[in-house]
């Protein structure tokens, strides 16, 4: 039972991290129709930035509060100069462009932080465990789950209750109509691109005490994040949440009970969704990857 509870927590932790990645990726894909393969790079930049802040100040909370800013600033530059001209040039051009940025941002991180694997400790407040029966649950992992739920709640309020969120939903449903009623679609696109990058960076910061910080972590998180939006449906916050939890549970319990088939089970679920509901569980009919 204690093993099951521990794996349940690990599933929720992975789901929370994937949600923070996939929510922004899903909105960028759903609203802007842009395939951003460099999205994982923002996750990595956030993690490395957090490492520098924590190394200098020994303050994890400061890293969480401001560590996403460099990734967001990079996103402003990349969207305005490089991505915006590609909006109407097809997915192949977008894929080639953003694939190139994986290497560019990877080399920037290599230059600034080197090739060594870095690590940070959880904040002292969360450097302990909670005992539930025979199960030992690290406090920091519980924090990640609660934090992910808080991010999800804040995003839900933003999309469902705020005026800007209403504009985003209108843009996801029909960007041309949104422009016709006076919504500044290019500015909206830029805001969503930066929001997605900031969310990815926050995910990298939160993940750093668990996963470590290293070159290549961008690709490792990007692939399951794309699987999440395939399952959940692009442009859907609810889809990102459900998809992240499904992938988190299948991957974690698969590795625990069927280690040779864990990855196969995740891809099997994705293939099943693509065959039966190409737009994803909560995606808009006719719009799919």
Secondary structure, 3 states (H helix, E strand, C coil): CHHHHHHHHHHHHHHHHHHHHHHHHHHHHHHHCCCCCCHHHHHHHHHHHHHHHHHHHCCHHHHHHHCCHHHHHHHHHHHHHHHHHHCCCCHHHHHHHHHHHHHHHHHHHHHHHCCCCECCCCCHHHCCEEEECCEEEEHHHHHHHHHHHHHHHHHHHHHHHCHHHHHHHHHHHCHHHHHHCCCCHHHHHHHHHHHHHHHHHHHHHHHHHHHCECCCHHHHHHHHHHHHHHHHCCCCHHHHHHHHHHHHHHHHHHHHHCCCCHHHHHHHHHHHHHHHCCCCCCCCCCCCC
